[in-house]
């Protein structure tokens, strides 16, 4: 028997295969669609095929919502301290320092003023990338100061929420932020200054138990997880199967917890319409 060995490749290409540059392509977490980053950006950071809303941060929301050149951030350098000298897998102060370096943020929320379709507003946006968007003393203080600014200028307040709940590393201090923010929002309501809550995926725990659900208008992005305890915990506590879509935006809208659901691509225009209506 004769053995033969191919002297050259059967199929040749003119150019060697080149690796795609990092970050050029985005894969949808829901349907698996691959899209170019420019397509993703142009589609308001949602899937071009199924409309899945990717989790984004404050920088992207400020870009999407405020008129170009109108954004002015305040209380930018506030950062948490470690009053309890808390340590779990590593000391809390080290965790804060590492997260600040990794994200470029000082805490889990950024606040600023600007215009939305020419209407002035105070906007606070949470960043889930900063310790799961957890609510600590700095977050509560920044929201309180944003409310004070809204009261002073009589400009509507908008908070975009994305949070895993209270920050356990600050103990009772983090839980006090529920009362702090809620009481300030009650003052805002007394003075008839509008507050619009925009709830994104996920918003749970102390955030959902306080400012996120206290808007004069509560709106959410599609299919956002919204609740206090997670579905797994509730199922274990009740011993019952949960309804389909439980704790998702559509379920909450159907049961009266939300006023409307707005696709991210339409969010700025919808907020502009509401601000115009409330101004009149």
For each residue, the residues with C-beta under 8 A, 3 or more apart:
1:
2:
3:
4:
5:
6: 9 10
7:
8: 12
9: 6 12
10: 6
11:
12: 8 9
13: 16 17
14:
15: 18
16: 13
17: 13
18: 15
19:
20: 24 25
21: 24
22:
23: 37
24: 20 21 36 37
25: 20 34 35 36 37
26: 34 35 36 37 40 54
27: 32 33 34
28: 31 32 33 34 35 47 49 50 52
29: 52 54
30: 47 50 52
31: 28 47 49 50 52
32: 27 28
33: 27 28 47 48 49 50
34: 25 26 27 28
35: 25 26 28 39 40 43 47 48 49
36: 24 25 26 39 40
37: 23 24 25 26 40 41
38: 41 42
39: 35 36 42 43 48
40: 26 35 36 37 43 45 46 47 48 54
41: 37 38 45
42: 38 39
43: 35 39 40 46 47 48 265
44: 64 264 265 267
45: 40 41 53 54 56 60 264
46: 40 43 51 52 53 54 263 264 265
47: 28 30 31 33 35 40 43 50 51 52 54
48: 33 35 39 40 43
49: 28 31 33 35
50: 28 30 31 33 47
51: 46 47 222 263
52: 28 29 30 31 46 47 223
53: 45 46 200 201 221 222 223 224 263 264
54: 26 29 40 45 46 47
55: 128 162 200 201
56: 45 60 61
57: 60 61 125 127 128 129
58: 61 62 105 109 110 125 126 127 160
59: 62 63
60: 45 56 57 63 64
61: 56 57 58 64 65 123 125 160
62: 58 59 65 66 71 110 112 114 123 125
63: 59 60 66
64: 44 60 61 264 267 268
65: 61 62 114 116 123 158 267 268 271
66: 62 63 70 71 112 114 115 116 123
67: 70 114 115 116 117 118
68:
69:
70: 66 67 114 115
71: 62 66 112 113 114
72: 112 113 114
73: 76 110 111 112
74: 111 112 113 145 146 149
75: 78 111 141 142 145
76: 73 106 110
77: 106
78: 75 106 107 138 141 142
79: 96 100 106 107 138
80: 96 107 136 137 138 170
81: 93 137
82: 85 86 91 92 93 96 169
83: 170 173
84: 92 169 170 171 173
85: 82 91 92
86: 82 91 92 169 170 171
87: 90 91 92
88: 92 169
89:
90: 87 94 95
91: 82 85 86 87 94 95
92: 82 84 85 86 87 88 95 96 169 170
93: 81 82 96 97
94: 90 91 97 98
95: 90 91 92 98 99 131 169
96: 79 80 82 92 93 99 100 131
97: 93 94 100 101
98: 94 95 101 102
99: 95 96 102 103 105 130 131
100: 79 96 97 103 104 105 106
101: 97 98 104
102: 98 99
103: 99 100 127 129 130
104: 100 101
105: 58 99 100 108 110 127 129 130
106: 76 77 78 79 100 138
107: 78 79 80 130 136 138 139 142
108: 105 126 127 128 130 131 132 133 134 135 136 138 139 163
109: 58 124 125 126 127 138 139 142 143
110: 58 62 73 76 105 124 125 127
111: 73 74 75 122 123 124 125 142 143 145 146
112: 62 66 71 72 73 74 122 123
113: 71 72 74 120 121 122 123 149 155
114: 62 65 66 67 70 71 72 120 121 123
115: 66 67 70 118 119 120 121
116: 65 66 67 119 121 123 158 268 271 272 275
117: 67 268 269 271 272 275 276
118: 67 115 272
119: 115 116 156 272 275 276 279
120: 113 114 115 153 155 156
121: 113 114 115 116 155 156 157 158 271 275
122: 111 112 113 146 149 150 153 155 156 157 158
123: 61 62 65 66 111 112 113 114 116 158 159 160
124: 109 110 111 142 143 146 157 158 159 160
125: 57 58 61 62 109 110 111 159 160
126: 58 108 109 133 139 159 160 161 162 163 207
127: 57 58 103 105 108 109 110 130 133 162
128: 55 57 108 132 133 162 163 164 202
129: 57 103 105 133
130: 99 103 105 107 108 127 133 134
131: 95 96 99 108 134 167
132: 108 128 163 164 165
133: 108 126 127 128 129 130 161 162 163 164 207
134: 108 130 131 139 163 164 165 166 167 168 174
135: 108 139 140 163 165 166 167 174 177 178 205 206 207
136: 80 107 108 139 140 166 167 169 170 173 174 177
137: 80 81 140 141 170 173 174 176 177
138: 78 79 80 106 107 108 109 141 142
139: 107 108 109 126 134 135 136 142 143 177
140: 135 136 137 143 144 174 176 177 180 181
141: 75 78 137 138 144 145 180
142: 75 78 107 109 111 124 138 139 145 146
143: 109 111 124 139 140 146 147 159 177 181 184 211
144: 140 141 147 148 180 181 184
145: 74 75 111 141 142 148 149
146: 74 111 122 124 142 143 149 150 157 159
147: 143 144 150 151 157 181 184 185 187 188
148: 144 145 151 152 184
149: 74 113 122 145 146 152 153 155
150: 122 146 147 153 154 155 156 157 188 193 195
151: 147 148 154 187 188 191 193
152: 148 149
153: 120 122 149 150
154: 150 151 191 193
155: 113 120 121 122 149 150 193
156: 119 120 121 122 150 193 194 195 196 275 278
157: 121 122 124 146 147 150 188 193 194 195 196
158: 65 116 121 122 123 124 195 196 197 198 271
159: 123 124 125 126 143 146 195 196 197 198 211 212 215
160: 58 61 123 124 125 126 198 200
161: 126 133 197 198 199 200 203 207 208 211 212
162: 55 126 127 128 133 200 201 202 203
163: 108 126 128 132 133 134 135 202 203 204 205 206 207 208 212
164: 128 132 133 134 202 204 205
165: 132 134 135 204 205 206 207 208
166: 134 135 136 170 174 175 177 178 205 206
167: 131 134 135 136 170 174
168: 134 171 174
169: 82 84 86 88 92 95 136 174
170: 80 83 84 86 92 136 137 166 167 173 174
171: 84 86 168 174 175
172: 175 176
173: 83 84 136 137 170 176 177
174: 134 135 136 137 140 166 167 168 169 170 171 177 206
175: 166 171 172 178 206
176: 137 140 172 173 179 180
177: 135 136 137 139 140 143 166 173 174 180 181 206 210
178: 135 166 175 181 182 206 209 210
179: 176 182 183
180: 140 141 144 176 177 183 184
181: 140 143 144 147 177 178 184 185 210 211
182: 178 179 185 186 210 211 214
183: 179 180 186 187
184: 143 144 147 148 180 181 187 188
185: 147 181 182 188 189 195 211 214
186: 182 183 189 190
187: 147 151 183 184 190 191
188: 147 150 151 157 184 185 191 193 195
189: 185 186 192 193 195 216
190: 186 187
191: 151 154 187 188
192: 189
193: 150 151 154 155 156 157 188 189
194: 156 157 216 217 275 278
195: 150 156 157 158 159 185 188 189 214 215 216
196: 156 157 158 159 215 216 217 219 271 274
197: 158 159 161 211 212 213 214 215 217 218 219
198: 158 159 160 161 219 220 221 267 271
199: 161 203 208 212 213 218 219 220 221 224 226 249 258
200: 53 55 160 161 162 203 220 221 224
201: 53 55 162 221 223 224 225
202: 128 162 163 164 224 225 226
203: 161 162 163 199 200 207 208 212 224 225 226
204: 163 164 165 207 208 225 226 227 228 229 230
205: 135 163 164 165 166 208 209 228 229
206: 135 163 165 166 174 175 177 178 209 210
207: 126 133 135 161 163 165 203 204 210 211 212
208: 161 163 165 199 203 204 205 212 213 226 227 228
209: 178 205 206 213 228
210: 177 178 181 182 206 207 213 214
211: 143 159 161 181 182 185 197 207 214
212: 159 161 163 197 199 203 207 208 215 218 226
213: 197 199 208 209 210 218 257
214: 182 185 195 197 210 211
215: 159 195 196 197 212 218 219
216: 189 194 195 196 278
217: 194 196 197 259 260 274
218: 197 199 212 213 215 257 258 259
219: 196 197 198 199 215 258 259 260 261 262 270
220: 198 199 200 224 226 249 252 253 258 261 262
221: 53 198 199 200 201 224 249 261 262 263 264 267
222: 51 53 249 250 261 263
223: 52 53 201 248 249 250
224: 53 199 200 201 202 203 220 221 248 249
225: 201 202 203 204 247 248
226: 199 202 203 204 208 212 220 247 248 249 252 257 258
227: 204 208 230 231 234 247
228: 204 205 208 209
229: 204 205 233 234 237
230: 204 227 233 234
231: 227 234 235 242 246 247
232: 235 236
233: 229 230 236 237
234: 227 229 230 231 237 238 242
235: 231 232 238 239 240 241 242
236: 232 233 239
237: 229 233 234
238: 234 235
239: 235 236
240: 235
241: 235
242: 231 234 235 246 247
243: 246 251
244:
245: 248 250 251
246: 231 242 243 251
247: 225 226 227 231 242 251 252
248: 223 224 225 226 245 251 252
249: 199 220 221 222 223 224 226 252 253 258 261
250: 222 223 245 253 254 261
251: 243 245 246 247 248 254 255
252: 220 226 247 248 249 255 257 258
253: 220 249 250 256 257 258 259 260 261
254: 250 251
255: 251 252
256: 253
257: 213 218 226 252 253
258: 199 218 219 220 226 249 252 253 261
259: 217 218 219 253
260: 217 219 253 270
261: 219 220 221 222 249 250 253 258
262: 219 220 221 266 267 270
263: 46 51 53 221 222 266 267
264: 44 45 46 53 64 221 267
265: 43 44 46
266: 262 263 269 270
267: 44 64 65 198 221 262 263 264 270 271
268: 64 65 116 117 271 272
269: 117 266 272 273
270: 219 260 262 266 267 273 274
271: 65 116 117 121 158 196 198 267 268 274 275
272: 116 117 118 119 268 269 275 276
273: 269 270 276 277
274: 196 217 270 271 277 278
275: 116 117 119 121 156 194 271 272 278 279
276: 117 119 272 273 279 280
277: 273 274 280
278: 156 194 216 274 275
279: 119 275 276
280: 276 277
